Amino acid sequence: MGFIYLEIINFVKSEAEVEDELDKVFFMLKNMSTLRTLPRIMNSAVFQRFFQLASYAKLTKEERTMYDIRSKT
C-alpha cells in the first residue's frame, strides 16, 4: 500500500485543458473559492451537488437560516 499526495497548488490546468474526471475534481478543489457558477464542463449531478454544498457552506449563519426556511416551503 502506498500514499499519493496531492498538492493542489501544483495543478495548473485551465478549464479548457481539463481532460478527465480526475482533472475535473482537482480543478473544482483548486478553484472553488473563486467560482461564481458551475463551469459547463462539470455538468454531471455529482459536480452540481458538490457546487451546491460548497455554495451553502459559504453562506453566513443568517443566510443559511433564511435559505433553510425557504427550502422547507
Secondary structure, 3 states (H helix, E strand, C coil): CCCCCCCHHHCCCCHHHCCCHHHHHHHHHHHCCCCCCCCCCCCCHHHHHHHHHHHHHHCCHHHHHHHHHHHHC
